[in-house]
């Protein structure tokens, strides 16, 4: 059977083949051709414009860009769910029937989940339960087939790293410390012992584990509250150096390391704790566990913040969410007060709703996670700030958080789970005078923290 071939010939070849003498083009015919081409281009342009207008005004499109910009300072209903897909309601999130990870049609594809804390939001309890789930030989929740919570912890333990033996569930804390170029934690003695692995060697071990897990088709889980260091003042106003270095350690099967496209496969899970003053009190209690600070009163602790504004890093959940969103990652912001109101456990929310484990209702085979709301009890003798002023400080922190509201509002890559106090907080930000909100949104991180510290100082001195 012969093959069919098509030869592409010029017009002069065709007319010569047909025995026709080609007529040389005249000046008028050239002008006519040019006019015809211009007419075709004109029609195509008009068609393209009409098509774009049709798409911009589709009935299912809620807001165009202009209305989004104007909406930030109006009293319209605030939208915090993603606008590029159906918005599940509060009850849907509680039931766990909605896949909250980016794009439900991609839920079975590999991805990276970063449980980013911040400090004093039950992070240690979540990490402890993750170790139990991934150490379960029966894989009760069915997480081990799809996910990897792998790290060099066993290597560190076998080689005698003291901290690895004492706090095995906090092993990703060391990863952040190594990225920050802090002294290595892998020593034979906690502070001054012999260095077993340098920070460069530790980073190589972590990277190797990530690659091995990814090559086996596993999605990766990283969990450490140390990531709230990304809230530090030195990272403000720039592409966040800490988060960039962390993301560049992670593998991608299609786009290589450190590509923006791979950031879009990354979901950061960030906790929001309220009342806001409780997280600040918990930070103070943690600070007094150090023997050097065990007699520190609450007002004295607040005074120390004045000279080290980075002590407020754990309090800045909104800013941490913003930093991940800037890099193109999806962010899930979990309102811990909503979990408490639903009488659920925060570790089970992670295991059942985020990681989609095989749970029986809200039972995830976890050691119950204390929300740590009263972990400063018994220290009342050092609480030298009145309840009335604690409420005022809480309001000052809420106003500080409002500086990020214009950026977070209606962001398509932000999902809020269990909205409760957080929802009223965002609505409260929206109700603030426009001039105040514009002032706050124009402040740098350092300036905003100084304003907060001054406000707290004024409240305390009124006691």
Secondary structure, DSSP 8 states (H G I E B T S, - for coil): ----------HHHHHHHTT-------HHHHHHHHHHHHHHHHHHHHHHHHHHHHHHT-TT----HHHHHHHTTS-S----S-SSS----HHHHHHT-S--SS-GGGTTS--EEEE---TTSSHHHHHHHHHHHHH-TT-TTS-TTTEE---THHHHHHTT-HHHHH-GGGHHHHHHHHHTT---S-BSSTTTS-BSS-HHHHHHHHHHHHHHHHHTT-EEEEE-GGGGGGGSGGGTTS--HHHHHHHHTS--TTT-TT-HHHHTTEEEEEEE-SSHHHHHHHHHHHHTTSGGGTT--HHHHHHHHHH-GGGGGGG-HHHHHHHHHHTT-EEEEEEHHHHHHTT--HHHIIIIIIS----BTTB-S-------TTTTTT-GGG--S-HHHHHHHHHHHHHHHGGGHHHHTT-TTEEEES-SHHHHHHHHHHTS-HHHHHHHHTS-HHHHHHHHHHHHHHHHHT-
